[in-house]
Amino acid sequence: MCNVTLKAIGLLATLVTSGSAFADVSLQLTSLLERHALANGVDITQLGDLNVADVTQGGDTNYAVLLQQGVLNQVLLQQYGSGNQAQIRQFGNNNTADILQQGESNLIQLEQWGNRGFSIEQIGNGAEISIIQY
């Protein structure tokens, strides 16, 4: 098992890992973490100012896609277990998402449209949740 923590803040991205990994951060703050077989991965796109994405993954084959478009959006995502997926999209300003996902083969999809906050704790196997906040 390999634990990965990825934080992207404004125009700065930091990678902390206990295994081998490769991080490529472009000027648009698109970050893609590629790893070997049974790897965890995250793809973060931030368009705007002062957006924060804090992702921690432990286990195998967890994957997350985060899109933040606007100002002062914040995501705290923790994934533990195997085969979990998360898709978080934030549009507008001042959105917050605090997400914990544990178990196997879980799916979370969250879309927020300005001045919204949500906290999700999904523990188990094969659970799916999809939320749109306007």
C-alpha positions in Angstrom: 0.0 0.0 0.0 1.3 3.5 -0.9 0.0 6.7 0.7 -0.1 9.8 -1.4 -0.9 13.4 -0.4 -1.2 16.1 -3.1 -2.0 19.7 -2.3 -2.5 22.4 -4.9 -2.9 26.0 -3.8 -3.0 29.0 -6.1 0.0 28.6 -8.5 1.8 26.1 -6.2 1.5 22.3 -6.1 3.2 20.1 -3.6 3.6 16.3 -3.7 4.4 14.2 -0.7 4.6 10.4 -1.2 6.0 7.3 0.5 6.5 5.5 -2.9 7.8 6.5 -6.3 5.7 8.9 -8.3 5.9 11.5 -11.0 4.2 14.9 -10.8 3.7 17.3 -13.7 2.2 20.7 -12.9 1.5 23.1 -15.8 1.0 26.8 -15.7 -2.8 26.3 -15.7 -2.3 24.2 -12.6 -3.4 21.0 -14.2 -1.8 18.3 -12.2 -1.7 14.6 -13.1 -0.2 12.0 -10.8 0.9 8.9 -12.7 1.9 5.8 -10.8 2.7 2.1 -11.5 0.1 -0.8 -11.6 -2.4 -0.7 -8.7 -1.8 3.0 -8.4 -3.7 5.9 -7.0 -4.2 8.9 -9.2 -5.6 12.4 -9.1 -6.1 15.0 -11.9 -6.6 18.6 -10.6 -7.5 21.6 -12.8 -7.7 25.0 -11.2 -8.9 28.1 -13.1 -9.0 31.2 -11.0 -7.4 32.5 -7.9 -7.0 31.2 -4.3 -8.4 27.8 -5.0 -7.3 24.9 -2.7 -7.3 21.2 -3.4 -6.0 18.9 -0.7 -6.1 15.2 -1.6 -4.9 12.2 0.4 -5.1 8.7 -0.9 -4.2 5.4 0.7 -4.7 2.0 -0.7 -4.8 0.9 -4.3 -6.5 2.1 -7.5 -8.3 5.1 -6.1 -8.8 8.0 -8.5 -10.1 11.5 -8.3 -10.8 14.3 -10.8 -11.1 17.8 -9.4 -12.1 20.9 -11.4 -12.2 24.3 -9.6 -13.2 27.3 -11.7 -13.6 30.6 -9.8 -12.2 32.1 -6.7 -11.8 30.8 -3.1 -13.0 27.3 -3.8 -11.8 24.5 -1.4 -11.7 20.7 -1.6 -10.5 18.4 1.1 -10.7 14.8 -0.3 -9.5 11.6 1.6 -9.8 8.2 -0.1 -8.8 5.0 1.6 -9.3 1.4 0.4 -9.3 0.3 -3.3 -11.2 1.2 -6.5 -12.8 4.3 -5.1 -13.6 7.2 -7.5 -14.5 10.8 -6.9 -15.4 13.6 -9.4 -15.6 17.1 -7.8 -16.5 20.1 -9.9 -16.7 23.6 -8.4 -17.9 26.6 -10.4 -18.2 30.2 -9.1 -16.8 31.4 -5.8 -16.6 30.3 -2.2 -17.5 26.6 -2.5 -16.3 24.1 0.0 -16.3 20.3 -0.1 -15.0 18.0 2.7 -15.1 14.3 1.5 -14.1 11.1 3.2 -14.3 7.9 1.2 -13.4 4.5 2.7 -13.9 0.9 1.4 -14.0 -0.5 -2.1 -15.5 0.5 -5.4 -17.3 3.6 -4.1 -18.2 6.6 -6.3 -18.8 10.2 -5.4 -19.8 12.9 -7.8 -20.3 16.4 -6.5 -21.0 19.6 -8.5 -21.2 23.0 -6.8 -22.3 26.4 -8.3 -21.2 29.2 -6.0 -21.3 29.8 -2.3 -22.1 26.2 -1.4 -20.7 23.9 1.2 -21.0 20.1 1.6 -19.6 17.3 3.7 -19.7 13.7 2.6 -18.6 10.6 4.5 -19.0 7.4 2.5 -17.8 4.2 4.2 -18.6 0.8 2.8 -18.4 -1.1 -0.5 -20.1 -0.3 -3.9 -21.9 2.9 -2.7 -22.6 5.7 -5.1 -23.7 9.3 -4.5 -24.3 12.1 -6.9 -25.1 15.7 -5.7 -25.6 19.0 -7.6 -25.8 22.2 -5.5 -27.1 25.3 -7.2 
